[in-house]
């Protein structure tokens, strides 16, 4: 019989994870937040203590709880508030571009087109 880890490696989409762990979900929430949910699930797994000492059944249950928790984070909040990815962590999701770098980039493109 395959281990839980081996079975997880075969999953390729957020929906696969929800189906595997039998976690009910709203497709609209997952469509918009799939990467955020899976990243948060991964973060929860790495912060969880004592997972290595659990048997397959207990480990499955704990993973299921953490996936459901990650999903709920995005049912009740938004990616911008949860700040799972670096773009949202840096400057509250706002990126700053120097005007000089835009000018230089535009000048470089003009030169490339002329050549």
DRENZAVEX-988140 format. One line per 2 residues: number of its first residue (from 1); their letters; for each residue x, y, z of C-alpha. Coordinates in nm, 3 decimals, decimal comma. Example, Ala and Ser with C-alpha at 12.3 -4.5 7.8 and 13.67 -1.06 7.14 Angstrom:
BEGIN
1> AS> 1,230:-0,450:0,780 ~ 1,367:-0,106:0,714
! end
This chain:
BEGIN
1> XX> 0,000:0,000:0,000 ~ 0,123:0,348:-0,086
3> XX> 0,208:0,585:0,196 ~ 0,016:0,907:0,245
5> XX> 0,314:1,101:0,113 ~ 0,321:0,893:-0,206
7> XX> -0,051:0,948:-0,261 ~ -0,012:1,322:-0,205
9> XX> 0,262:1,340:-0,468 ~ 0,010:1,219:-0,726
11> XX> -0,227:1,512:-0,662 ~ -0,197:1,793:-0,912
13> XX> -0,468:2,049:-0,842 ~ -0,635:2,217:-0,547
15> XX> -0,952:2,028:-0,633 ~ -0,756:1,701:-0,616
17> XX> -0,648:1,787:-0,260 ~ -1,003:1,875:-0,154
19> XX> -1,140:1,554:-0,306 ~ -0,863:1,339:-0,157
21> XX> -0,919:1,478:0,193 ~ -1,299:1,497:0,147
23> XX> -1,302:1,866:0,243 ~ -1,615:2,037:0,111
25> XX> -1,547:2,356:-0,083 ~ -1,711:2,627:-0,289
27> XX> -1,570:2,609:-0,640 ~ -1,582:2,989:-0,674
29> XX> -1,357:3,034:-0,370 ~ -1,107:2,777:-0,497
31> XX> -1,106:2,916:-0,852 ~ -0,991:3,256:-0,726
33> XX> -0,767:3,145:-0,438 ~ -0,629:2,802:-0,533
35> XX> -0,259:2,893:-0,509 ~ -0,311:3,094:-0,193
37> XX> -0,497:2,807:-0,025 ~ -0,234:2,548:-0,119
39> XX> 0,051:2,777:-0,011 ~ -0,122:2,840:0,325
41> XX> -0,177:2,464:0,364 ~ 0,195:2,412:0,303
43> XX> 0,276:2,682:0,563 ~ 0,048:2,518:0,818
45> XX> 0,211:2,181:0,755 ~ 0,556:2,323:0,819
47> XX> 0,449:2,503:1,136 ~ 0,272:2,198:1,279
49> XX> 0,458:2,016:1,552 ~ 0,442:1,641:1,604
51> XX> 0,339:1,536:1,255 ~ 0,634:1,300:1,217
53> XX> 0,522:1,091:1,513 ~ 0,170:1,030:1,383
55> XX> 0,044:0,716:1,214 ~ -0,109:0,725:0,866
57> XX> -0,469:0,768:0,988 ~ -0,385:1,040:1,239
59> XX> -0,163:1,213:0,984 ~ -0,443:1,206:0,726
61> XX> -0,685:1,359:0,978 ~ -0,437:1,632:1,073
63> XX> -0,363:1,716:0,708 ~ -0,738:1,729:0,644
65> XX> -0,784:1,975:0,933 ~ -0,502:2,196:0,807
67> XX> -0,637:2,201:0,452 ~ -0,982:2,294:0,582
69> XX> -0,824:2,567:0,795 ~ -0,631:2,705:0,496
71> XX> -0,950:2,705:0,288 ~ -1,145:2,886:0,561
73> XX> -0,878:3,157:0,573 ~ -0,978:3,254:0,219
75> XX> -1,351:3,208:0,266 ~ -1,337:3,468:0,543
77> XX> -1,063:3,691:0,404 ~ -0,878:3,793:0,089
79> XX> -0,532:3,722:-0,051 ~ -0,431:4,084:0,010
81> XX> -0,519:4,053:0,380 ~ -0,370:3,707:0,426
83> XX> -0,039:3,800:0,258 ~ 0,063:3,446:0,169
85> XX> 0,281:3,550:-0,125 ~ 0,568:3,796:-0,124
87> XX> 0,397:4,044:-0,352 ~ 0,133:4,098:-0,083
89> XX> 0,390:4,105:0,198 ~ 0,598:4,381:0,037
91> XX> 0,442:4,724:0,078 ~ 0,094:4,583:0,131
93> XX> 0,084:4,448:-0,223 ~ 0,179:4,780:-0,380
95> XX> 0,480:4,781:-0,604 ~ 0,686:5,092:-0,650
97> XX> 0,871:5,157:-0,973 ~ 1,113:5,444:-1,006
99> XX> 1,022:5,690:-1,283 ~ 1,385:5,688:-1,398
101> XX> 1,374:5,309:-1,450 ~ 1,061:5,347:-1,664
103> XX> 1,232:5,614:-1,875 ~ 1,541:5,396:-1,917
105> XX> 1,330:5,097:-2,012 ~ 1,138:5,299:-2,269
107> XX> 1,461:5,440:-2,413 ~ 1,604:5,087:-2,440
109> XX> 1,297:4,969:-2,630 ~ 1,316:5,258:-2,871
111> XX> 1,681:5,176:-2,943 ~ 1,598:4,807:-2,998
113> XX> 1,316:4,892:-3,240 ~ 1,536:5,132:-3,437
115> X> 1,805:4,870:-3,483
! end
